[in-house]
Amino acid sequence: MKLEEFIEHCLSYPGSYEDQPFGEGWTAIRHKGNKKLFALIFNRDGHLCVNLKCDPERSDFLRQAFKEVKPGYHMNKEHWNTVILDEDLPEDDLHDMVRHSFELTRPKRKTQK
């Protein structure tokens, strides 16, 4: 998947926006409500990559199921995966990982009293 396509997909989630908190070469996709990032896009070793948050049990499964999924680069390796975007990962699986990260980091809904 190309960078522009991936950013466009991430920005299709409600309340998301693009940021570059670490300067050029790093693109964060965040929630407007709490400013938490759910996708951190960068180049590493000649590959386009993204860090995505993930439940720990699911992280292990994804790392074993897909060669493109590695422990999170510069992140908590229990809760974050690095996904190589320019290899053969099926798009549906990638979109599912983005959705999962979005859900894990979204602003908490206020409960009514």
N, C-alpha and C positions, 0 to 999 in steps of 0.2 A: 504494500500500500504506500502511496506517495504521501509526503508530509502534508500538503494542502488538503488532500482528501481526508486524512486522519483528523486534522484540526477541525475541518468542517463537520465531520461526524461528531466529534466531542462537543462542539458548540451547538449541536442540535438538541442537546439536553437542556431542559428549562432552567433558567437562572445561571447559566454557565458563562464564563468570559475568559478571554485569553490574557496572559500576563507574561512578562519576562523578568522575574525577580533576580535571576542570576546572570543577567546580561545576555548578549547575543549568543545564539547557539542552544539556549535552553528555553523551551516554551512550556509554561504551566497553564493548565486549564483548571479553573477554580469555580467554586460556588459563590454567587453574589451574596448569599445570605450569611455565610460564615467565613468566607475567604479561604476555606480549606481546598487544597488541590486534590483532584482525583485522577489527573493524568499529567505526567512530567515527561516531555518529549525532548530527545537529544540525540546526537550522533556519538557513537562509540565504536572504536576499532573498525571504522568504515561502514557501520550499519546504522540505520535509523531505528531508534529504540524508544520505548515508553515505559515508565514506571507506573504501575497500577496497584492500588490497595487490594488486599485479598484476605479472606478468612484463612487462618493458618492451616487448617485441614485441607482446604481447597487448594492452597498454594502448593502443597506437596503433590497432590494429585495432578495439577496442571504441569508442574515441572517434570513429572514422570511421563505424562501423556504427550507433551510437545517439546521437541528439542529447542524451539524458539523461546521457551519460557525458562528464565533463570532467576536465582535469588536477586532481590532488589539492589541495584547499583547505587551506592551512597545512601541507602535507606535501611530501615529495620528489615532484616532478611526474613523474619518470621511473618511480617504483615504486608510486605510489598514484593511484587515480582517485576522483573525487567522483561519486557516482551520485545523480541526482534521483529520489526515490522516489515522488513524487506526480504523476508524468506517465504516459506510456503504455508504459514499458519492460515487455516480456513477463516475467511472473513466473518462468518457467523460466530465462530468461537471467539475471535478478537472482540467483536461487538458485545458478546456476552460478558467478557472480562471487563470491558469499559463500563457497561451497565452496573456490574457488581461493585466496581470501585466507586462509581457515582453514588450508588445507594449507601455504601458504607460511610461515606464522607459527607453526605447531604446534611443540611441543617436539621436539627431536631424539631419536630412539630411540637408546638406549645399545647399543653393539655388544658382544657377548660375546666374551671372549678364549679 
